[in-house]
Amino acid sequence: MSSIRNSRFIKRTMPMVLAALLAPAMAAAFTPFVVQDIQVRGVERVDPGTIFTYLPVQVGQTFTEAEAAAAIQKLYATGFFSDVKIDARGNVLVVSVAERPTIASITFNGMREFDAKALTKSLSQVGFGQGRIFDQAMLDRATFELKQQYLAKGKYGVQVNPVITPLPRNRVGVSFDIFEGGVATIERIDFIGNQAFSAGTLEDQMELTTGGFMTWYTGTDKYSREKLEGDVERIRSYYLDHGYLEFTMEPPQVTISPDRKHIYLTFTLHEGDPYTLGQVDLAGDLLGLDSKLQQLVTVHEGETFSAEKTNAVAKSITDYLGSLGYAFANVNPSPALNPADHVAQLTFYVDPGRRVYVRRINVGGNTRTRDEVVRREMRQQEAAWYDSSSIQSSKERIDRLGYFSEVDVKTDPVPGSPDEVDVNVDVKEKPTGMINLGVGYGSTDKLMLSAGISQDNVFGSGNSLALNINTSKTNRAAVLTHTNPYWTQDGISKTTSLYYRRLTPYDVSDSGSLGWYSIESMGLGLNFGVPISEYDRIFAGVTFERNSLRDMVMGTNLDNNPAPLAYQTFVNSYGETTNAGIFSVGWAKDTRDSAIAPHKGSYTRLSADISTLDLRYYKLSGQQQYFLPLGRAFTLALNGQVDWAKTYGSSNKPFPVIKNMYAGGIGSVRGYEGASLGPRDTLTDTFLGGSRRIVGNIQLYMPFPGASRDRTLRWFLFSDIGQITTTDNSGCPQGQDNRVADPCGWKYSAGLGLSWESPLGPLQLSVARPLNAKEGDQKQVFQFQIGTGF
């Protein structure tokens, strides 16, 4: 690198050195004379006045040969000229120059790794850009900078060849022909000096990896200087978190193979010995809150020192003081090391600063969205004491709206008012209207087609409007939904929905020749949601629904493709067309850290439906989920769901089969065919479902090897249990000729799977083995689904 810098320095300074040496020769020998006129020749773009400013003489003054040499040096130093001559013709001073060309354009050929506009702007910052004077030394520097950009990306085989094209009016076009080559991959990672932790443990802390099964997708085996610097910090933090306060690391050695295709990384470590905590104290201005602050200190004497836990304590104290109005509180942990005993005395120095209150909340960046849509999510109030927890909660609520790609909340002091701050909420809006066209496939529903148009922020009001249509082998649906999340100022939401569904019940016959029939449902619903805390919400609503059975063939002659006996019984009891008014109420609590790939938290839902008019039944439902983090990358997920329904009244009618619930397959008990658990029709063997459903799942999520870039890509081990049965006196039909041994019994399964939020929609794969399958059970070892449907 030093040789390159020396070469560049020589190229830049050599013309000026030569100008100094040759200046007497470039100035024609003459005796001093009085200048009567000055002529400038050879200028095209440079203003002649620029040249006059560098001449040490004016008309009427005496001009000497020494002054001519000095003028030549100054004109060369401007960088505008490639040649300068001064001579005298009589008493006329003649200055002849040859201008350097200017850069008219910069183009890149063969570049795919970088954005051309951004790279052109980057080069202009180092002096090489459109409209600048063309200089060979600057061209060499620009070429070098381009190569450095590619080397930082791990592309060591890059070739950059500049091509200069002369243009009219003394201009040039510069084109860089680039052969990017492939990215050098990491072949091996070595650690020297590690005694406390194995090489595998340290590699687990790194983002860069050697080649693996999924590195074609994640790219973590591609060398990057930025990623390497991040990995160095991660390794250092890992040692500090385990008490190695004297840990040091030499700069990592990066070696490239002769063919420039492979990278070898070597880390040289000096671990030292781990430190334990000695006495832990609080110092500074504690505001009389000693006992409160002491409760936040979760590190204790005798423990192994952990930088992570120490910083967490400092943050807890800072957040607590922030919730009391001390917006600029500072907590500085200071360990005092005793190398002889390897004990660290730890003191948290607390500086609360001044208590402040919020003068004004400013909202910016919203061009379509009304201010009130943002302000109603704020939990921090104006003219109230500053509360950091309320501000953080406000930011999360605004972000969850889904209207903005970026949400930034800053606290700025008010000039001249040391006890006041302004809260500035800056948002960056994103398109909230969307047209969706999708194709999905499932092992049960087969091909699924979906289309939809939605606007989540209609006219900037925060209301949402959506129309969705989808179709598959077993169902079709069209749903029109409008939601006003703030129907009242208290945050009560109102959702109005209009829907049409056509369901062909699950059939054991692939051809569908047995029991060909369908259920059509049309409904209009009105639901309200009432928030009772940051995490809890109560729901209540009413839906009017009209159900019709189509293509029904009554009787028991299989040659006529009759409807299942259970559906014939339904028609005899309720008729082919029924109306229902369904009243619903429920409660939900969601503390998950993510709705896409949760790592911790829980989700609870309880609901009750009561149907009136033609269909009189009630349904109670409950679901509980827990997500327990096991270390940084593993998550244990527990799920339980219970649904129980029964008819009411004096008519003693059977539970309406069109309202039965199903289980089996992805989402319930894997390893069994979708919706196959529970009673089977005695005439057609159709899957009937049941009025009681119990499902339980336990799942251990693990990071997919080499997929650290995508947290939604995870594989898991699971075990499922489930049961579908009835709550009335219909018993448990076992299909034709009682061919199913125990359809209403408990079903167990276990296996492994893969989940991923793919660009096409949620993807789930599972390979499961039924653990207690009985005769007649429909098993399905491999199951998958991609895409979504109603």
Secondary structure, DSSP 8 states (H G I E B T S, - for coil): -HHHHHHHHHHHHHHHHHHHHHHHHHB-----EE-SEEEEES-SSS-HHHHHHH-S--TTSEE-HHHHHHHHHHHHHTSSEEEEEEEEETTEEEEEEEE--EEEEEEEES--SS-HHHHHHHHHTTT--TTSB--HHHHHHHHHHHHHHHHHTT-TT-EEEEEEEEETTTEEEEEEEEE-----EEEEEEEES--SS-HHHHHHT-S-----TTHHHH-TTB--HHHHHHHHHHHHHHHHHTT-TT-EE---EEEE-TTS-EEEEEEEEE-----EEEEEEEEE--TT-HHHHHHT----TTSB--HHHHHHHHHHHHHHHHHTT-TT-EEEEEEEEETTTTEEEEEEEEE-----EEEEEEEES-SSS-HHHHHTT--S-TTSB--HHHHHHHHHHHHHTSSEEEEEEEEEEETTEEEEEEEEEEEEE---EEEEEEEEEETTTEEEEEEEEEESSGGGSS-EEEEEEEE-SSEEEEEEEEEETTSSTT--EEEEEEEEEEE----S-TT--SS--EEEEEEEEEEEEEE-SSSEEEEEEEEEEEEEEES---SS-GGG----HHHHHHHHHH-SEEEEEEEEEEEEEE--S-SSS--SEEEEEEEEEEEEET--EEEEEEEEEEEEEETTTEEEEEEEEEEEEEE-SSS-----GGG-B---STTS-TTB-TT-SS-B-TTT--B--BSEEEEEEEEEEEE-TT-TT-TT-EEEEEEEEEEEE-SSTT---B-GGG--S-TTS-EEEEEEEEEEEETTEEEEEEEEEESS--TT--B-SEEEEES---
